[in-house]
């Protein structure tokens, strides 16, 4: 059952799918770490500095009770994905979706989560097809 007060988001990274708990505490931790209002972080998430993206991802993954640091996330992205890759852009889309869901009206969260998940999946598939056809 979907609990709108404590929404969950599935975040794929490095062959794992992390079940992110989008709690108020997680949002406060992100706001505190970046020293910016969470609403501005959400609006600007596609343009965050790499270090900020890694910090946000680490804090989100920590909501799963996994102890991971921003530099470990940076190593994963740098060595396995690449900061200039399509996969990194998809990761940013996931961040955008996470903030959109977490900051939405509770009654709208499930619908938004499903719609954004579908959109990201379609975009990811289209990139995969483009990569195959150019190889």
N, C-alpha and C positions, 0 to 999 in steps of 0.2 A: 504494500500500500504506500502511496506517495504521501509524505508528511510535509506540507507546505511551510510549516514553521521552521523545519530543519531540513531543507532540501539537500539532495545528494546529487553529485555530478560525477560521471565516469570520465576520467582524464587519462588518455593513452600516452605513455611515454616509455621509450626504450623497451618495447615488448611487454610492458606491464599495463594493466588498467587499474588506476587508483580510484577508489570510491571516496571522493572528496566530500567532506561534511561542510556545508556552507553555513556555518554558525556565525552568530554575531561576534563571538570571540575571534574567529579566524579573520573576519573583516577588520576588526579592531587591530589585530596583530599586523595585518598588511598596512593599514593606515599608519600605525606607529613606526613600522620598519622603514617605510618610504617617506615618512614625515609630510604626508599630503593627505588631504581629505579623500576618503575612499570614493566619493562621487567623481572627483577629478581623476583619480587613478583609473576608474572604470571608463570614463569618457576617453581618456588618452591611452588606454592599454595597448593599442596597436602601435603606439609610438614610444613605448617605454624604452629606456636604455636596457641593454643586454643584462647588466648587473641587476637592474630592477626586476626584469622578467624572471631571472633565476631566483631572486629573493622571494618573489611572489609564488613561484612554483614550489619552492621549498616549503614555504609556510602552508600552502594548500595541501601538499603531500603529508606534511606533519599532522594534519587533521586526521589522517588514517592511522596515527600512532607510530608511524615510521620515522625514525630519527635520521633526517637527511638535511644537509646544509646547502646553502646557495652555491658554494664552490663545487659541490658534488653534482648538482644539477647542471652547472656550467660545463663541467667535464663531460657529462653525458651528451649535452647538446653539441659541444665543440667536436668531440671525437666520433660521435655516431650519427648526428643529424646535420650539423653545420648551421651556422647562424644566418647564412644567406640562402638557405634551401627552401624549397616548397614546403617541406615538412615543418620547418620553423614557422613559416607563415600560418600553417594549419594550427600549430600550437598556440599562436597568437589569437587565432579565431576561437580556439577553445577558451582562452582567457576572457575574450570578449563575451562569449556565451556564459561563462561562469558568473561574471559580474552582472550581466543582464538578468540572469535567473535570480541570483542572490539579492539583487536590489529591487526586483519587481514586487508588485503587490502580491501577497501570499496566494491569493486565489488565482493569479495568472501564471504562477511559476511552472506548474507542470506543463501547461500548454506551450509556454515559451521554450522550456527545456526540450520538449519533443520536437518542436519546429526547428530550433537551432541545431539540434543533433542531426536531424534529417538533412538540413542544408550543408552542414560540415561534411557529412558522409558523402553526399552527392559531389561536392567540390573535391573531396579526396579521391573519389573514384575517377572523376574526370582528369585529375592530375596523373593518376596511375595509367590511364589510357593514353594520355599525351606522352608520357615517358616511354611506354612500350612502343608507340608508333614512331618515335624519334630514334629509337635504338637501332 
